[in-house]
Amino acid sequence: MQLTDLTIHQLHDLLREGKTSAQEVTRAFLDRIAATDERINAFITVCEQEALQQAADADARIKAGDGAPLTGIPLALKDIFVTEGLRTTCASRILDNFVPPYNGTAVAKLKEQGAVILGKLNMDEFAMGSSNENSAFGSVRNPWNPECVPGGSSGGSAACVAARQAVATLGTDTGGSIRQPAAHCGVVGLKPTYGRVSRYGVIAYASSLDQVGPVTRDVEDCALLLGAVAGYDPADSTSVDRPVPDYRTALKEGVKGLRVGLPKEYFIEGLDADVKQAVEQAIETLRELGAEPVEVSLPHTEYAVACYYLIATAEASSNLARYDGVRYGQRVDEGSGLIDMYMRSRAAGFGTEVKRRIMLGTYALSSGYYDAYYLKAQKVRTLIRQDFLDAFNKVDVILTPVAPTPAFRIGEKTADPLQMYLSDIFTIPVNLAGTCGMSLPCGLSQDGLPIGLQLIGQPFGEETLLRTAYAFEQASDWHLKQAPL
Amino acid sequence: MKITRAQVEHVAQLARLALTEPELDALTGDMDAILGYVEKLNELDTDHIVPTAHAVPMENAFRGDAAHASIGTEKALQNAPEDSDGCFLVPKVIE
């Protein structure tokens, strides 16, 4: 077993017992990045010197008996988290030279614990995409098959963990951007309930949907990392003031008598046969462990993608108005006035998909179309949320596939934005409902690509998600499979 | 057609995007297809449905009216493409 194969909790034990050092572990991961990232392209920025310094500090802290669960643990961050003194690009040319003057709350919490930050991870530009092909820094490749996408938008966060380049990472999820890449890369990812984790210092895409979450190698690490970043933050007025449970204590409660809802709208024609089989096998495993599968209905599922692409783009068009070439980011000024400077800077700085979404959102919010598109979508959002609340009157957790297919090939869907959007059909409803969901490995396709199982919980039902996932993980070995890299 | 080329040009102006002719052509097609797809929402009767802006019910959050430390002028300006005398510099607006 190599150091780079270990989990947070395993490394924490070794560090505490003095069997390895944070510097040795950090060096191992930096070497792994150097050996593999030419093929994967998961990192936009690797901060070797800073990471080794943080590791030395962590070793001193552990020696002094002051170690926290994440002290000396090498992590990496999606390049959407602003990091003081460390370039943060959001995978966009417009922020190519942006060095933030502060740390976001989630990052500050990791640093307080003495975690080692290895670098910043590739993603779809401004988190807009399902394949990581929309990055100004090139596509990320799937460690299981470099011809395939890793999923998106947190593709770098998922590929990095699958390639053993960091122990765990943070991503963000607006319509599936943690869960779908986690599924495609065979790792664990969790999107917490809206408001569970502060969004302060997370570059905004769609503010009513964005949420920060962990990408990890196993469910216990997921519980640990979620606990480390969750909690109320006065700097994010939408974070919820509610105690953070010790997510790890909930893990071992088992699933006996747990009612697991199977929404019939998610088991439809067009679902890949391998995905269907793997998910059905997972249901059988949970049944053997004492869970009780129950059919439920989420009748407005088929409207979720349309609803999402109006709400998310509308919010994006407003959020991305801040990139104007004045306070930060790229400026293109040809001397023909302020408005022209705005228009040229934005046109030169944004990629195709970002422009497409800004345009769609601007149109949906524009005079004469607001009621027909944006307001209509907000009303449909109410129906979608109500579907989930109704289902949770009958069941404790909902189980579905994460994506209709395993990872698709690079280039396969770039010509047709609508086809790309539809690949998020099973993850988008959770963001619209504002509740929590997670992805964990549940199989491999005949082509050797990972398949993800999605568990959806009630608002603030992360403990139920984690204990269900943990019970499944204990009864299977999919999380131990390694990408052939 | 859900959207015309002229409307797309107008939206680009609203969005402050100097798009090229090929970009405007491509976006007209893309937006038309996507707007055609979202028409699907009109199958639903939502006359009496309250819109959801945020999924978690929340009230206005107020903080105390007290001064806080902030990052300061120097840090605030460190990423500015152009600055002068502690201010962000923009192209001339008033002739």
HADDOCK unambig.tbl for C-alpha pairs under 7 A between the chains (distance, minus, plus):
assign (segid A and resid 98 and name CA) (segid B and resid 79 and name CA) 6.25 0.50 0.50
assign (segid A and resid 99 and name CA) (segid B and resid 79 and name CA) 6.84 0.50 0.50
assign (segid A and resid 101 and name CA) (segid B and resid 75 and name CA) 5.89 0.50 0.50
assign (segid A and resid 194 and name CA) (segid B and resid 56 and name CA) 6.81 0.50 0.50
assign (segid A and resid 208 and name CA) (segid B and resid 54 and name CA) 5.56 0.50 0.50
assign (segid A and resid 237 and name CA) (segid B and resid 61 and name CA) 5.96 0.50 0.50
assign (segid A and resid 303 and name CA) (segid B and resid 41 and name CA) 6.37 0.50 0.50
assign (segid A and resid 306 and name CA) (segid B and resid 37 and name CA) 6.90 0.50 0.50
assign (segid A and resid 306 and name CA) (segid B and resid 38 and name CA) 4.74 0.50 0.50
assign (segid A and resid 325 and name CA) (segid B and resid 81 and name CA) 6.89 0.50 0.50
assign (segid A and resid 326 and name CA) (segid B and resid 80 and name CA) 6.27 0.50 0.50
assign (segid A and resid 326 and name CA) (segid B and resid 81 and name CA) 6.46 0.50 0.50
assign (segid A and resid 326 and name CA) (segid B and resid 88 and name CA) 6.69 0.50 0.50
assign (segid A and resid 326 and name CA) (segid B and resid 90 and name CA) 6.54 0.50 0.50
assign (segid A and resid 327 and name CA) (segid B and resid 79 and name CA) 6.56 0.50 0.50
assign (segid A and resid 327 and name CA) (segid B and resid 80 and name CA) 4.65 0.50 0.50
assign (segid A and resid 327 and name CA) (segid B and resid 81 and name CA) 6.94 0.50 0.50
assign (segid A and resid 327 and name CA) (segid B and resid 88 and name CA) 6.59 0.50 0.50
assign (segid A and resid 328 and name CA) (segid B and resid 79 and name CA) 4.73 0.50 0.50
assign (segid A and resid 328 and name CA) (segid B and resid 80 and name CA) 4.71 0.50 0.50
assign (segid A and resid 328 and name CA) (segid B and resid 81 and name CA) 6.24 0.50 0.50
assign (segid A and resid 329 and name CA) (segid B and resid 79 and name CA) 6.98 0.50 0.50
assign (segid A and resid 329 and name CA) (segid B and resid 81 and name CA) 6.96 0.50 0.50
assign (segid A and resid 331 and name CA) (segid B and resid 81 and name CA) 6.42 0.50 0.50
assign (segid A and resid 337 and name CA) (segid B and resid 91 and name CA) 5.76 0.50 0.50
assign (segid A and resid 337 and name CA) (segid B and resid 92 and name CA) 6.45 0.50 0.50
assign (segid A and resid 337 and name CA) (segid B and resid 93 and name CA) 6.77 0.50 0.50
assign (segid A and resid 338 and name CA) (segid B and resid 90 and name CA) 6.86 0.50 0.50
assign (segid A and resid 338 and name CA) (segid B and resid 91 and name CA) 5.23 0.50 0.50
assign (segid A and resid 338 and name CA) (segid B and resid 92 and name CA) 6.80 0.50 0.50
assign (segid A and resid 338 and name CA) (segid B and resid 93 and name CA) 6.25 0.50 0.50
assign (segid A and resid 342 and name CA) (segid B and resid 16 and name CA) 6.33 0.50 0.50
assign (segid A and resid 343 and name CA) (segid B and resid 16 and name CA) 4.64 0.50 0.50
assign (segid A and resid 343 and name CA) (segid B and resid 17 and name CA) 4.53 0.50 0.50
assign (segid A and resid 343 and name CA) (segid B and resid 18 and name CA) 4.84 0.50 0.50
assign (segid A and resid 344 and name CA) (segid B and resid 17 and name CA) 6.81 0.50 0.50
assign (segid A and resid 344 and name CA) (segid B and resid 18 and name CA) 5.51 0.50 0.50
assign (segid A and resid 346 and name CA) (segid B and resid 17 and name CA) 5.86 0.50 0.50
assign (segid A and resid 347 and name CA) (segid B and resid 17 and name CA) 5.18 0.50 0.50
assign (segid A and resid 347 and name CA) (segid B and resid 18 and name CA) 5.34 0.50 0.50
assign (segid A and resid 347 and name CA) (segid B and resid 19 and name CA) 6.27 0.50 0.50
assign (segid A and resid 356 and name CA) (segid B and resid 27 and name CA) 6.77 0.50 0.50
assign (segid A and resid 359 and name CA) (segid B and resid 11 and name CA) 6.47 0.50 0.50
assign (segid A and resid 359 and name CA) (segid B and resid 12 and name CA) 6.53 0.50 0.50
assign (segid A and resid 359 and name CA) (segid B and resid 15 and name CA) 6.65 0.50 0.50
assign (segid A and resid 360 and name CA) (segid B and resid 31 and name CA) 6.66 0.50 0.50
assign (segid A and resid 362 and name CA) (segid B and resid 11 and name CA) 6.60 0.50 0.50
assign (segid A and resid 362 and name CA) (segid B and resid 15 and name CA) 6.31 0.50 0.50
assign (segid A and resid 363 and name CA) (segid B and resid 11 and name CA) 6.10 0.50 0.50
assign (segid A and resid 375 and name CA) (segid B and resid 51 and name CA) 6.80 0.50 0.50
assign (segid A and resid 378 and name CA) (segid B and resid 51 and name CA) 4.71 0.50 0.50
assign (segid A and resid 378 and name CA) (segid B and resid 52 and name CA) 5.09 0.50 0.50
assign (segid A and resid 378 and name CA) (segid B and resid 53 and name CA) 6.41 0.50 0.50
assign (segid A and resid 379 and name CA) (segid B and resid 46 and name CA) 6.36 0.50 0.50
assign (segid A and resid 379 and name CA) (segid B and resid 49 and name CA) 5.80 0.50 0.50
assign (segid A and resid 379 and name CA) (segid B and resid 50 and name CA) 5.94 0.50 0.50
assign (segid A and resid 379 and name CA) (segid B and resid 51 and name CA) 4.06 0.50 0.50
assign (segid A and resid 379 and name CA) (segid B and resid 52 and name CA) 6.17 0.50 0.50
assign (segid A and resid 381 and name CA) (segid B and resid 52 and name CA) 6.10 0.50 0.50
assign (segid A and resid 382 and name CA) (segid B and resid 50 and name CA) 6.95 0.50 0.50
assign (segid A and resid 382 and name CA) (segid B and resid 51 and name CA) 6.05 0.50 0.50
assign (segid A and resid 382 and name CA) (segid B and resid 52 and name CA) 5.34 0.50 0.50
assign (segid A and resid 418 and name CA) (segid B and resid 34 and name CA) 6.62 0.50 0.50
assign (segid A and resid 432 and name CA) (segid B and resid 55 and name CA) 6.96 0.50 0.50
assign (segid A and resid 433 and name CA) (segid B and resid 55 and name CA) 5.80 0.50 0.50
assign (segid A and resid 434 and name CA) (segid B and resid 55 and name CA) 4.89 0.50 0.50
assign (segid A and resid 434 and name CA) (segid B and resid 56 and name CA) 6.48 0.50 0.50
